[in-house]
Amino acid sequence: MLLGDKSKYTYVVFFRNLVCVFGFSAILLFLFSSTSNAASRQMILGQIPKDEARSTKMERLQPDQTLKLRIYFSVRNQSIYDNFFKDIHGHHISWEELQKTCGPIPLDIQAVDKYFGSKGLEVSRNKYEISDVSVSGKVIDIEKAFHVRLYNYCLPEGKVFYAPDNEPLIDLDVPVLHIQGLDNDMPPHTSHSLQVNYEY
């Protein structure tokens, strides 16, 4: 190989390797960025009824059936929140102040609305609710949003109820405490730690 040809070959190899390095770096940067922006997946435990273990699994719920869920989130400043309800008539802050102190921040509200909206579900709120929202939609969309399959189950005594076949998973950074309505085996929770009922 002549000297000039060797120099050209060296430059070609150098630029080819340079392109490969930059290309590989760009791929790593893209993957890192995608991972950083993705919401962490959380599992909501305690959503499978105890009766499911002694029941016979039957058919799945109809995919176009509509369900209404209530989703309870962790509150900020838990001690202030608890003290407010311990002495509801003697508290020193207003309901509006409690909402600002213990309720979700705007970014959390946006994240919740965006996630469930992207799954085809409708989100609604009541101005007196601090730690929970209502979510409604078709079974097929609810199953996708929570990574579950909803089945009917039959107890030995003949009672039929529906429930998820596994603990739900949700791709949302806002901490979820409980999902009411994923099964109809047990009566609704009434503790104020899950549901807030306030009367003026």
C-alpha positions in Angstrom: 0.0 0.0 0.0 1.3 3.4 -1.0 2.0 6.1 1.7 -0.9 8.3 0.4 -3.3 5.4 0.3 -2.3 4.4 3.8 -3.0 7.9 5.1 -6.4 8.0 3.4 -7.2 4.6 4.9 -6.1 5.8 8.4 -8.4 8.8 8.1 -11.3 6.7 6.9 -10.9 4.3 9.8 -10.6 7.2 12.3 -13.8 9.0 11.1 -15.7 5.7 11.0 -14.7 4.9 14.6 -15.6 8.5 15.6 -19.1 8.2 14.0 -19.6 4.9 15.9 -18.6 6.4 19.2 -20.9 9.4 18.7 -23.7 7.2 17.6 -23.4 4.9 20.6 -23.2 7.8 22.9 -26.4 9.2 21.4 -28.2 5.9 21.9 -27.1 5.8 25.6 -28.2 9.4 26.1 -31.6 8.6 24.6 -32.1 5.5 26.8 -31.0 7.3 29.9 -33.4 10.2 29.2 -36.3 7.9 28.5 -35.6 6.0 31.8 -35.4 9.2 33.8 -38.6 10.6 32.4 -40.6 7.3 32.9 -42.8 7.1 36.0 -41.8 4.4 38.5 -44.2 1.4 38.7 -45.8 0.8 42.1 -47.8 -2.2 43.3 -50.9 -1.5 45.4 -51.1 -4.3 48.0 -54.2 -5.6 49.7 -56.5 -5.3 46.7 -57.3 -9.0 46.4 -60.2 -10.1 48.6 -59.6 -12.9 51.1 -62.6 -14.7 49.7 -60.9 -15.1 46.4 -58.6 -17.9 47.8 -61.7 -20.2 48.5 -63.6 -19.2 45.4 -63.9 -20.7 41.9 -62.7 -18.4 39.2 -65.4 -17.9 36.5 -65.6 -15.7 33.4 -64.0 -12.3 33.0 -66.1 -9.2 33.2 -67.4 -7.8 30.0 -64.8 -5.5 28.4 -67.4 -2.7 27.7 -68.9 -2.8 31.2 -68.5 0.5 33.1 -67.0 0.7 36.5 -66.5 3.6 38.9 -63.4 3.5 41.1 -62.2 5.7 44.0 -58.5 6.1 44.3 -56.9 7.2 47.6 -53.5 8.8 47.7 -51.1 9.6 50.5 -51.6 13.0 52.1 -48.8 15.5 52.8 -48.2 16.5 56.4 -50.0 13.5 57.8 -49.8 14.7 61.4 -51.6 17.9 60.6 -54.2 16.0 58.7 -54.8 13.5 61.5 -55.0 16.3 64.2 -57.6 18.1 62.2 -60.0 15.2 62.4 -59.2 14.4 66.0 -60.6 17.7 67.1 -62.7 18.8 64.1 -64.6 21.5 66.0 -61.6 23.0 67.8 -59.0 23.1 65.0 -57.2 26.3 64.2 -57.0 26.0 60.5 -59.7 26.3 57.9 -60.7 23.6 55.4 -59.1 25.6 52.6 -55.9 25.8 54.6 -56.0 22.1 55.2 -56.3 21.5 51.5 -53.3 23.6 50.7 -51.2 22.1 53.5 -52.1 18.4 53.1 -53.6 18.1 49.6 -51.8 17.2 46.4 -49.5 19.7 44.7 -50.4 20.9 41.2 -47.8 18.6 39.6 -49.3 15.6 41.3 -52.8 16.6 40.1 -51.5 17.0 36.5 -49.7 13.6 36.7 -52.9 11.8 37.9 -55.1 13.5 35.2 -52.6 12.8 32.5 -52.1 9.1 33.4 -55.7 8.1 33.7 -56.7 10.3 30.8 -54.1 8.6 28.6 -55.8 5.2 29.5 -59.2 6.4 28.3 -60.6 6.9 31.9 -62.5 9.9 33.2 -61.2 11.7 36.4 -63.5 13.7 38.6 -63.0 15.5 41.9 -65.1 17.0 44.7 -63.9 20.3 46.3 -64.2 18.6 49.7 -62.0 15.7 48.8 -58.3 16.0 49.7 -56.8 12.6 49.3 -59.0 10.8 46.7 -60.4 11.1 43.2 -63.1 9.3 41.3 -62.1 7.4 38.1 -64.6 5.8 35.8 -64.4 3.9 32.5 -64.7 0.6 30.7 -63.4 -2.6 32.2 -60.9 -3.1 29.3 -59.4 0.4 30.0 -59.3 -0.2 33.7 -57.5 -3.5 33.3 -54.9 -1.8 31.1 -54.4 1.1 33.5 -53.9 -1.2 36.5 -52.3 -4.2 34.7 -54.9 -6.6 36.0 -57.7 -8.9 34.7 -61.1 -8.7 36.4 -62.9 -12.0 36.9 -66.1 -13.1 38.5 -65.6 -15.5 41.4 -68.1 -17.8 43.0 -68.0 -18.8 46.7 -69.0 -22.3 47.9 -72.2 -20.8 49.4 -73.1 -19.4 46.0 -72.2 -15.7 46.3 -70.7 -14.2 43.2 -68.4 -11.2 43.1 -65.7 -9.7 40.8 -62.1 -9.0 41.7 -58.7 -8.7 40.1 -56.6 -11.8 39.5 -53.4 -10.1 40.9 -52.4 -7.0 42.9 -52.7 -3.9 40.6 -49.7 -2.1 39.3 -49.7 1.6 38.3 -47.1 3.6 36.4 -47.5 6.7 38.5 -45.1 8.5 40.9 -47.9 9.7 43.1 -48.2 7.2 46.0 -51.5 5.3 46.0 -52.9 3.8 49.2 -56.0 2.0 48.1 -58.3 1.5 45.1 -62.0 1.1 45.9 -64.2 -0.5 43.3 -61.7 -3.0 41.8 -63.8 -5.6 43.6 -67.3 -5.8 45.1 -66.7 -8.4 47.7 -66.3 -6.1 50.7 -68.1 -3.0 51.8 -66.4 0.4 51.2 -63.8 1.7 53.6 -65.0 4.4 55.9 -61.9 5.4 57.8 -61.0 9.1 57.3 -57.5 7.9 56.4 -59.0 6.7 53.2 -62.0 8.9 52.7 -62.7 12.4 53.9 -66.3 13.4 54.8 -66.5 16.9 56.1 -69.6 18.9 57.0 -69.8 22.6 57.8 
